[in-house]
Amino acid sequence: MDTAAPLVGDYPDPTRLPLVTLDEARKVVELLMHFEDDTVEGRAAFQLAGDIALRLPAE
């Protein structure tokens, strides 16, 4: 049987950084638009670019 006491204490939250910056997200949208064509992958790239772009703040 494990009788170790649980860990207790105050631990600071690590600094939370965004997964990507706004500039990086805009570059991703631009890159995805570059891959847009009539293939399944191209249409998916276009759809994903649109979905991401809608989540970005307007300039």
Secondary structure, DSSP 8 states (H G I E B T S, - for coil): ------------------SS-HHHHHHHHHHHHHT-SSSHHHHHHHHHHHHHHHHS---
